[in-house]
Amino acid sequence: MMEHSKKNVQQNAVIYALIHAVTYLPAAWLLKHRIFSQPVSVVIAIVPIITFAVFIYKLIKAFSAMDEVNQRVQLEAVVIGFSLTAMLMMLLFLLSLCDISNPGWFGYGHVVGYCWLFYFIGWFVSKKKYGV
């Protein structure tokens, strides 16, 4: 019974991650193409933020249902991802001071993608480290 409950909590987190992706990608496309007026665009921009907040809430609930090894894997993945993101942000800031930057590769939207990439790099490294 307890295993089933843990699995449900983790599946809920995945479902809410997918819901966030389903709201984020169309919102980014709509806002990029400036289809709607500014007030409507603000609402469109807020929707993925709300779905992301719900996803984070569900992820924290799933985290509390994990065993200690999986919690450690997740914690290390977040630490590695955060650290790599902080290094990227520092590098981009320093390069922008000397007018060396490429918004096509390192705009705000791209940095979000890099955050996820860095998290999954950390997750893969940590899973390999603990053999799970």
TIFIVO-191365 format. One line per field, with one value per residue: x negated, y negated, z negated of N, C-alpha, C in turn; residue number from 1. Coordinates in Angstrom, 3 decimals, m for minus. Layout:
// TIFIVO-191365
n_xx	X; ...
n_yy	Y; ...
n_zz	Z; ...
ca_xx	X; ...
ca_yy	Y; ...
ca_zz	Z; ...
c_xx	X; ...
c_yy	Y; ...
c_zz	Z; ...
nr	NUM; ...
***
This chain:
// TIFIVO-191365
n_xx	m0.828; m1.915; m4.001; m2.525; m1.333; m3.609; m4.468; m2.288; m2.483; m4.908; m4.294; m2.347; m3.927; m5.385; m3.305; m2.412; m4.709; m4.658; m2.262; m3.083; m5.020; m3.346; m1.944; m3.951; m5.496; m3.618; m2.913; m5.349; m5.739; m3.460; m3.906; m6.337; m5.654; m3.955; m1.062; 1.146; 2.609; 0.857; 1.960; 3.293; 1.138; m0.362; 1.204; 1.015; m1.707; m1.802; m0.438; m2.118; m3.868; m2.311; m1.595; m4.126; m4.731; m2.865; m3.835; m6.363; m5.507; m4.261; m6.508; m8.074; m6.453; m6.681; m9.378; m9.533; m8.453; m10.347; m13.026; m16.049; m18.373; m17.501; m16.596; m19.034; m20.253; m18.575; m18.981; m21.738; m21.669; m20.238; m21.969; m24.287; m23.173; m22.324; m24.787; m26.224; m24.547; m24.802; m27.520; m27.421; m25.791; m27.418; m29.606; m28.338; m27.528; m30.035; m31.179; m29.370; m30.054; m32.238; m31.176; m30.884; m28.755; m25.976; m22.830; m21.189; m21.939; m22.169; m19.973; m17.310; m15.311; m16.789; m18.552; m16.894; m16.454; m19.098; m19.325; m17.645; m19.027; m21.472; m20.548; m19.714; m22.168; m23.470; m21.759; m22.145; m24.914; m24.879; m23.127; m24.643; m26.831; m25.734; m24.681; m21.990
n_yy	1.202; m1.266; m1.546; m1.881; m4.355; m6.023; m5.780; m6.923; m9.600; m10.357; m9.984; m11.935; m14.244; m14.058; m14.224; m16.861; m18.207; m17.735; m19.063; m21.653; m21.953; m21.780; m24.128; m26.065; m25.991; m26.658; m29.196; m30.584; m30.582; m32.025; m34.501; m35.246; m35.683; m37.792; m37.945; m38.718; m41.462; m43.595; m43.397; m40.891; m39.334; m39.436; m37.878; m35.450; m34.996; m34.564; m32.194; m29.803; m30.145; m29.746; m27.049; m25.953; m26.516; m24.868; m22.406; m22.396; m22.304; m19.763; m18.244; m18.598; m17.281; m14.702; m14.315; m14.061; m11.569; m9.855; m7.410; m7.558; m7.431; m8.122; m10.688; m11.894; m11.704; m13.407; m15.822; m16.264; m16.482; m18.851; m20.640; m20.431; m21.249; m23.870; m25.032; m24.869; m26.460; m28.931; m29.412; m29.657; m31.936; m33.871; m33.845; m34.697; m37.255; m38.496; m38.322; m39.924; m42.404; m43.108; m43.297; m40.833; m38.662; m36.508; m36.740; m35.034; m32.489; m32.562; m33.825; m34.818; m32.806; m30.674; m30.216; m29.084; m26.594; m25.650; m25.448; m23.247; m21.316; m21.262; m20.375; m17.759; m16.693; m16.718; m14.949; m12.575; m12.128; m11.855; m9.666; m7.687; m7.710; m6.742; m4.373; m3.882
n_zz	0.000; m0.836; 1.040; 3.380; 2.874; 2.770; 5.395; 6.735; 5.859; 7.013; 9.714; 9.985; 9.791; 12.170; 14.023; 13.523; 14.290; 17.011; 17.614; 17.064; 19.113; 21.317; 21.076; 21.025; 23.451; 25.635; 24.655; 24.738; 27.514; 28.405; 27.140; 28.258; 30.899; 30.670; 30.719; 29.242; 27.324; 24.910; 22.191; 22.334; 23.017; 20.673; 18.962; 20.339; 19.977; 17.237; 16.744; 17.283; 15.159; 12.917; 13.328; 13.112; 10.442; 9.172; 10.061; 8.739; 6.080; 6.082; 6.696; 4.418; 2.572; 3.661; 3.267; 0.493; 0.193; 1.111; 0.750; m1.292; 0.316; 2.902; 2.307; 1.743; 4.249; 5.750; 4.353; 4.797; 7.573; 7.896; 6.603; 8.214; 10.667; 9.990; 9.336; 11.786; 13.337; 12.001; 12.518; 15.317; 15.543; 14.289; 16.073; 18.453; 17.657; 17.166; 19.726; 21.094; 20.155; 21.644; 24.115; 25.403; 26.292; 27.047; 27.673; 29.092; 28.425; 25.691; 24.395; 22.110; 22.249; 23.242; 21.152; 19.231; 20.395; 20.274; 17.499; 16.931; 18.416; 17.016; 14.520; 15.209; 16.009; 13.520; 12.178; 13.617; 13.132; 10.338; 9.965; 11.161; 9.468; 7.046; 7.872; 8.557
ca_xx	0.000; m2.794; m4.686; m1.565; m1.180; m4.841; m4.470; m1.274; m3.010; m5.931; m3.615; m1.710; m4.955; m5.674; m2.130; m2.420; m5.820; m4.147; m1.282; m3.867; m5.602; m2.253; m1.560; m5.115; m5.900; m2.724; m2.991; m6.567; m5.504; m2.492; m4.517; m7.390; m5.033; m3.169; 0.258; 2.156; 2.271; 0.013; 2.647; 3.518; m0.190; m0.743; 1.932; 0.395; m3.018; m1.625; 0.091; m3.156; m4.468; m1.408; m1.736; m5.440; m4.622; m2.157; m4.792; m7.356; m4.801; m4.111; m7.850; m8.476; m5.708; m7.292; m10.686; m9.354; m8.064; m11.485; m13.950; m17.176; m19.321; m16.905; m16.617; m20.400; m20.453; m17.869; m19.658; m22.987; m21.329; m19.872; m23.190; m25.117; m22.477; m22.384; m26.177; m26.546; m23.770; m25.442; m28.753; m27.040; m25.310; m28.592; m30.354; m27.586; m27.609; m31.384; m31.354; m28.555; m30.755; m33.170; m30.382; m30.985; m27.585; m25.144; m21.484; m20.583; m22.286; m22.158; m18.920; m16.629; m14.649; m17.800; m19.119; m15.965; m16.801; m20.377; m19.066; m17.159; m20.131; m22.423; m19.924; m19.764; m23.570; m23.679; m20.970; m22.827; m26.164; m24.549; m22.587; m25.780; m27.644; m25.079; m24.273; m20.527
ca_yy	0.000; m2.425; m1.638; m2.423; m5.771; m6.694; m5.798; m7.915; m10.945; m10.612; m10.124; m13.256; m15.238; m13.953; m14.755; m18.319; m18.682; m17.729; m20.158; m22.887; m22.007; m22.018; m25.546; m26.930; m26.052; m27.522; m30.579; m31.177; m30.809; m33.123; m35.766; m35.567; m36.171; m38.994; m37.784; m39.351; m42.747; m43.456; m42.835; m39.459; m38.719; m39.290; m36.697; m34.288; m34.796; m34.125; m30.820; m28.794; m30.356; m29.071; m25.598; m25.586; m26.536; m23.635; m21.322; m22.423; m21.811; m18.305; m17.670; m18.574; m16.167; m13.455; m14.230; m13.572; m10.156; m9.069; m6.889; m8.463; m7.444; m8.929; m12.079; m12.367; m11.868; m14.621; m16.976; m16.483; m16.944; m20.263; m21.393; m20.484; m22.096; m25.267; m25.496; m25.086; m27.620; m30.122; m29.643; m30.158; m33.319; m34.724; m33.946; m35.543; m38.638; m39.018; m38.502; m41.063; m43.639; m43.449; m43.202; m39.511; m37.863; m36.083; m36.489; m33.923; m31.247; m32.723; m34.703; m34.317; m31.539; m29.630; m29.920; m28.143; m25.291; m25.232; m25.032; m21.868; m20.482; m21.108; m19.506; m16.369; m16.274; m16.407; m13.755; m11.428; m11.933; m11.385; m8.297; m6.810; m7.678; m5.900; m3.112; m3.696
ca_zz	0.000; m0.928; 2.326; 4.335; 2.551; 3.200; 6.857; 7.126; 5.603; 8.023; 11.005; 9.982; 10.089; 13.600; 14.735; 13.420; 15.117; 18.387; 17.715; 17.173; 20.458; 22.265; 20.996; 21.249; 24.860; 26.422; 24.159; 25.308; 28.934; 28.552; 26.731; 29.227; 32.133; 30.316; 31.315; 28.397; 26.717; 23.723; 21.021; 22.548; 22.983; 19.261; 18.472; 20.974; 19.344; 15.850; 16.698; 17.048; 13.837; 11.976; 13.492; 12.590; 8.983; 8.785; 10.280; 7.651; 4.887; 6.240; 6.648; 3.004; 1.969; 4.144; 2.619; m0.880; 0.240; 1.604; m0.250; m1.522; 1.442; 3.972; 1.860; 1.911; 5.699; 6.158; 3.759; 5.528; 8.922; 7.781; 6.265; 9.426; 11.628; 9.539; 9.440; 13.195; 13.783; 11.440; 13.277; 16.636; 15.392; 14.037; 17.321; 19.383; 17.163; 17.400; 21.165; 21.547; 19.794; 22.720; 25.348; 26.035; 25.916; 28.173; 27.157; 29.816; 27.723; 24.236; 23.927; 20.906; 22.542; 23.382; 19.831; 18.596; 20.968; 19.699; 16.108; 16.979; 18.885; 15.914; 13.518; 15.668; 15.917; 12.105; 11.854; 14.224; 12.390; 8.994; 10.074; 11.464; 8.250; 6.038; 8.474; 8.587
c_xx	m0.869; m3.549; m3.781; m1.398; m2.404; m4.873; m3.467; m1.811; m4.044; m5.312; m2.912; m2.712; m5.282; m4.519; m2.121; m3.599; m5.381; m3.121; m2.011; m4.444; m4.540; m1.769; m2.724; m5.436; m4.942; m2.765; m4.219; m6.372; m4.569; m3.120; m5.611; m6.798; m4.082; m1.791; 1.317; 1.666; 1.449; 0.756; 2.899; 2.184; m0.681; m0.067; 1.318; m0.947; m2.885; m1.173; m1.016; m3.852; m3.616; m1.553; m3.095; m5.413; m3.912; m3.077; m5.817; m6.730; m4.687; m5.470; m8.357; m7.738; m6.303; m8.643; m10.559; m8.961; m9.210; m12.294; m15.181; m18.142; m18.768; m16.824; m18.001; m20.712; m19.809; m18.562; m20.951; m22.723; m20.988; m21.108; m24.096; m24.475; m22.539; m23.787; m26.573; m25.793; m24.388; m26.731; m28.451; m26.597; m26.473; m29.391; m29.646; m27.628; m28.975; m31.648; m30.539; m29.225; m31.740; m32.517; m30.615; m29.802; m26.788; m23.747; m20.756; m20.840; m22.113; m21.165; m18.247; m15.991; m15.626; m18.389; m18.212; m16.249; m18.109; m20.207; m18.605; m18.255; m21.116; m21.854; m20.038; m21.195; m23.879; m22.964; m21.665; m24.111; m25.879; m23.987; m23.707; m26.651; m27.068; m24.563; m22.786; m19.981
c_yy	m1.263; m2.647; m2.277; m3.927; m6.568; m6.840; m6.834; m9.331; m11.306; m10.772; m11.474; m14.339; m15.230; m14.531; m16.282; m18.938; m18.744; m18.839; m21.492; m23.023; m22.349; m23.465; m26.468; m27.090; m26.882; m28.984; m31.280; m31.494; m31.996; m34.470; m36.194; m36.186; m37.355; m39.002; m38.583; m40.688; m42.516; m42.914; m41.325; m38.714; m38.514; m38.055; m35.429; m33.975; m34.245; m32.667; m29.775; m28.946; m29.651; m27.557; m25.119; m25.564; m25.280; m22.434; m21.261; m21.901; m20.288; m17.606; m17.581; m17.462; m14.833; m13.235; m13.654; m12.096; m9.251; m8.490; m7.804; m8.542; m8.296; m10.400; m12.681; m12.610; m13.170; m15.877; m17.284; m16.983; m18.428; m21.113; m21.522; m21.406; m23.563; m25.823; m25.772; m26.287; m28.910; m30.446; m30.203; m31.614; m34.282; m34.932; m34.870; m37.006; m39.239; m39.236; m39.682; m42.390; m44.063; m43.238; m41.908; m38.693; m37.536; m35.764; m35.356; m32.581; m31.357; m33.776; m34.096; m32.950; m30.389; m29.240; m28.958; m26.731; m24.767; m24.791; m23.582; m20.913; m20.220; m20.240; m18.046; m15.838; m15.874; m15.142; m12.505; m11.110; m11.333; m9.964; m7.301; m6.626; m6.706; m4.581; m2.834; m4.011
c_zz	0.000; 0.389; 3.368; 4.122; 3.001; 4.712; 7.379; 6.981; 6.664; 9.410; 11.101; 10.334; 11.577; 14.418; 14.687; 14.164; 16.573; 18.601; 17.851; 18.583; 21.504; 22.199; 21.359; 22.738; 25.720; 25.963; 24.745; 26.790; 29.154; 28.213; 27.711; 30.490; 31.907; 30.963; 30.555; 27.854; 25.443; 22.498; 21.145; 22.498; 21.558; 18.667; 19.048; 20.319; 17.927; 15.764; 16.496; 15.690; 12.784; 12.104; 12.987; 11.061; 8.477; 8.961; 9.146; 6.365; 4.938; 6.176; 5.208; 2.268; 2.388; 3.485; 1.219; m0.917; 0.712; 0.453; m0.311; m0.348; 2.580; 3.588; 2.059; 3.391; 6.163; 5.627; 4.515; 6.938; 8.900; 7.485; 7.488; 10.459; 11.266; 9.713; 10.882; 13.756; 13.266; 12.187; 14.663; 16.542; 15.137; 15.321; 18.305; 18.959; 17.477; 18.888; 21.691; 21.201; 20.872; 24.091; 26.127; 25.533; 27.168; 27.629; 27.873; 29.150; 26.217; 23.778; 22.703; 21.126; 22.674; 22.030; 19.065; 19.108; 20.416; 18.247; 16.067; 17.422; 17.745; 14.797; 13.946; 15.734; 14.474; 11.687; 12.373; 13.448; 11.021; 9.011; 10.331; 10.205; 7.217; 6.590; 8.425; 9.956
nr	1; 2; 3; 4; 5; 6; 7; 8; 9; 10; 11; 12; 13; 14; 15; 16; 17; 18; 19; 20; 21; 22; 23; 24; 25; 26; 27; 28; 29; 30; 31; 32; 33; 34; 35; 36; 37; 38; 39; 40; 41; 42; 43; 44; 45; 46; 47; 48; 49; 50; 51; 52; 53; 54; 55; 56; 57; 58; 59; 60; 61; 62; 63; 64; 65; 66; 67; 68; 69; 70; 71; 72; 73; 74; 75; 76; 77; 78; 79; 80; 81; 82; 83; 84; 85; 86; 87; 88; 89; 90; 91; 92; 93; 94; 95; 96; 97; 98; 99; 100; 101; 102; 103; 104; 105; 106; 107; 108; 109; 110; 111; 112; 113; 114; 115; 116; 117; 118; 119; 120; 121; 122; 123; 124; 125; 126; 127; 128; 129; 130; 131; 132
***
